[in-house]
Amino acid sequence: MKRLHIKFIKWLSHKIGYKIVMIKIGPGLTIEGDKELLRYVDITGYSFKKEPLKRTFPKFIEPEPIKPLTPEQLKELGIIPNN
């Protein structure tokens, strides 16, 4: 009965398609949830109320649109026959 509410929350979140991590800070530190999400959780920062780590992300460069080949290039490739 002690962990029934935790199992219900896990079941409900998985049923509707969510992954979950639960942290309980009390006399000890208890962590429950999906193991693949634990690498993204800053447990020490959360428990000691520290600022999140600064992370730099690379800038996304928008790719240039693809331009169609000119008739001269198509003739050079042999796609359009020479007249």
C-alpha contacts under 8 A as a table, 3 or more apart, distances in Angstrom:
res1	aa1	res2	aa2	distance
1	M	4	L	5.12
2	K	5	H	7.65
3	R	6	I	5.28
3	R	7	K	6.38
4	L	7	K	5.17
4	L	8	F	6.17
5	H	8	F	5.03
5	H	9	I	6.20
6	I	9	I	5.19
6	I	10	K	6.23
7	K	10	K	5.13
7	K	11	W	6.04
8	F	11	W	5.07
8	F	12	L	6.00
9	I	12	L	5.16
9	I	13	S	6.08
10	K	13	S	5.29
10	K	14	H	6.16
10	K	20	I	7.11
10	K	33	G	7.26
11	W	14	H	5.29
11	W	15	K	5.99
12	L	15	K	5.01
12	L	16	I	6.46
13	S	16	I	5.47
13	S	17	G	6.28
13	S	18	Y	5.05
13	S	19	K	6.52
13	S	20	I	6.97
14	H	17	G	4.97
14	H	18	Y	5.27
14	H	19	K	6.22
15	K	18	Y	7.57
19	K	33	G	7.67
19	K	34	D	6.36
19	K	37	L	7.70
20	I	33	G	5.37
20	I	34	D	5.97
20	I	37	L	7.57
21	V	31	I	7.22
21	V	32	E	5.78
21	V	33	G	4.20
21	V	34	D	6.08
21	V	37	L	6.93
21	V	38	L	7.12
22	M	31	I	5.73
22	M	32	E	5.01
22	M	33	G	5.86
23	I	29	L	7.26
23	I	30	T	5.76
23	I	31	I	4.66
23	I	32	E	6.49
23	I	43	I	7.98
24	K	28	G	7.99
24	K	29	L	5.88
24	K	30	T	5.00
24	K	31	I	6.43
25	I	28	G	6.14
25	I	29	L	4.92
25	I	30	T	6.58
25	I	47	S	6.87
26	G	29	L	6.36
33	G	37	L	7.90
33	G	38	L	7.95
34	D	37	L	5.72
34	D	38	L	6.98
35	K	38	L	5.34
35	K	39	R	7.90
36	E	39	R	6.68
37	L	40	Y	5.59
37	L	41	V	6.91
38	L	41	V	5.24
39	R	42	D	7.98
42	D	45	G	5.43
42	D	46	Y	6.16
42	D	52	P	7.53
43	I	46	Y	5.12
43	I	47	S	6.07
44	T	47	S	5.17
44	T	48	F	5.90
44	T	49	K	7.97
44	T	50	K	7.79
45	G	48	F	5.39
45	G	49	K	5.49
45	G	50	K	4.57
45	G	51	E	6.52
45	G	52	P	6.48
46	Y	49	K	5.13
46	Y	50	K	6.58
47	S	50	K	7.94
69	L	73	Q	5.99
69	L	74	L	6.46
70	T	73	Q	5.25
70	T	74	L	6.34
71	P	74	L	5.00
71	P	75	K	6.16
71	P	80	I	7.70
72	E	75	K	5.15
72	E	76	E	6.22
73	Q	76	E	4.98
73	Q	77	L	6.26
74	L	77	L	5.15
74	L	78	G	6.28
74	L	79	I	5.34
74	L	80	I	5.72
75	K	78	G	5.01
75	K	79	I	5.90
75	K	80	I	4.88
75	K	81	P	6.29
75	K	82	N	6.43
76	E	79	I	7.73
77	L	80	I	7.84
78	G	81	P	6.23
